[in-house]
Amino acid sequence: MEAVVLTIITASTPLLLAAIGELVVERSGVLNLGVEGMMVVGAVCAFAAAYSTGSPAVGILAGVTGGVFMAFLFAVMTQTFISNQVATGLALTLLGLGVSGLIGESFVGLPGVKLAQLYIPFLTDLPIVGKIIFGQDVLVYSSFILIFAVTYVLFKTRTGLIIRAVGGNHNSAHALGYNVVAVRYGTILFGGACAGLAGAYLSLAYTPQWVENMTAGRGWIALALVVFASWLPRRLLVGAYLFGMVWIMGLYVQALGLGIPSQLLSSLPYLVTIVALVIISGNRTLTKINSPAMIGQPFVPDR
Amino acid sequence: MKIKLTAIAAAAVMAALSATSIQAAAKTKACWVYVGSVGDFGWTYEHNEGRKNAQKHFGDKVETKFVENVAEGADAERAIERFARSGCDIIFATSFGYMDPVMKVAKKFPKVKFEHATGYKTAKNVTTYNAKFHEGRFVAGKIAAKVSKSGVAGYIVSFPIPEVIAGINAFMLGAQSVNPDFKVKIVWVNSWFDPGKEADAAKVLVSQGADILLQHTDSAAPMQIAEQKGIHAIGQASDQSKFGPKAQLTAIVDNWTPYYIRRIQAVIDGTWKTQSSWDGMKEGTVSMAPFKNMPDDVAKMAADTVAGIKDGSIHPFTGPITKQDGTVVGEKGKPLDDGAILGMKWYVKGIDDKLSK
């Protein structure tokens, strides 16, 4: 039981980390489809730095830097040069997969540095809950802190109000004197940092190694989670963990040898998560209020 | 000259290449089409090692080229045709799904030699080649049954195609020859390559009592889990001992180098002929990484089995074999024929998993 819960946490954390960043980006009215690309660059930078220095902390920092760098490219293209966000995001993913392969070429086939897990004498040794609550690594705790911090900032602070205003109607926000482009630069870079963290989690904690394409589509799942969670952080938490749970249970049931087709079990996480999140976002008015109206639309300030 | 690009960019570059029509007169040009990236540390990685070694072996006499991440299907046809047009003398297409594209292009370019890995269609200028990986699985099964304390192995697999099923069966037959009650738990991850999912599957299997892990997927993630959990594992495609110095018992290693050198040499000599090559341990295409982390008598048994397979006295699929449904195949003392192994769609008795029809 404990082992299964621990596995679920590992499977859900990268999704949660990447999705919370994208949520803030989309709240400000920007659609960045390059999550997968930023994540994979984060993964390779984290691995390379941690392997070269032996320090996972340096790895995490490098992962964040890698993600932010990719996000910066996206921000310059879409905010300064007003390129199409969908096309730029897709290009960012392709670029990320290619660049990460190039950076990582000499790191293939090397065992990495594993991120240490928390150990508090007595507390971590508690039966059942000990390891689950007091035995995780710093990135798992960060993912929860980020969810609560983002909820707080978005809905309880002036900064959050400005971000949401920019996402709701950038012309009005501009007319009120807010610097739409600057706000969006900020959220996009934050999104990149989170995607970088998610990548770092993959190559330092989930599977401490570097192989090309190791994100294997997790960036896209994170993107979908944001939409299905109707841009609410707490639903994101539910969605990511539901996805992780069904994902792991599918593998668990298979190993029991009950003869349920594996293809069905492999598709269940997607199905269950979509259905569940559609049901909880059944209140249309609430969904409408929460969806950023300006998403994907370019903003050109009139001077 | 190396081309290292993603599939999308590759098409553009290839167009440029064929436009300038590079025709090296004296050099033999060998070209590879890869389904994955050379950095996967698995299937494509080993093919690329084969290419590099062939290049080293021939030096200036041969020019090698490759394009990676070519999707199976229409993209593959374009990539293979570009190579054929740009003057490649021999083209190695290294994935099952390239079969029909290879046949199509081969018809248009009768002078170019085509080599298709793991397929079954041949033509005057199309040869197929594959390796008997199940020989390695059989040895792995014997070792697993000896080393395992719980009597349960966890097996992480990709897709239910004959090659994979034959691997599971060979493993089980090897294990049963040592311990008739040996159990194997199977998880299909429906992917050749997803390190995260492979790691998840490994953890789940360990939580259900497996103390030996093996896989027919491409990443070293399960080996790392085995190392963390303090159990044992069998490496896949490459020697993965770096990922599990205490965990790896051995690894089933692909080595395409001898085959590639032989076939390129045949092109140079003008002796290249169409064939269906299916090499195994005897020819060196399948080999076992050093036997480690096991008692000496087990290592000796494993080495003896390898020797037996090499000299032909041991065959993993020796009849009679009882299928999962109770029917019996094969004559006593005789191995199943190649066709039966290449088209295997049934489990042997003792496997609990069910194959979906």
Interface residues (C-beta under 8 A of the other chain):
Chain A: A3 V4 L6 T7 T10 A11 P14 L94 L97 G98 G101 L102 G104 E105 V108 G109 L110 P111 K114 L202 Y206 T207 P208 Q209 V211 E212 N213 M214 A216 G217 R218 W247 I248 L251 Y252 Q254 A255 L256 G257 G259 P261 S262 Q263 S266
Chain B: K4 L5 T6 I8 A9 G36 S37 G39 D40 F41 Y45 G154 K185 I186 V187 W188 V189 N190 S191 F193 D194 P195 G196 K197 E198 A199 D200 A201 K203 V204 L205 V206 S207 Q208 A210 S219 A220 A221 Q224 Q228 S238 K242 F243 D352 D353 K354 S356
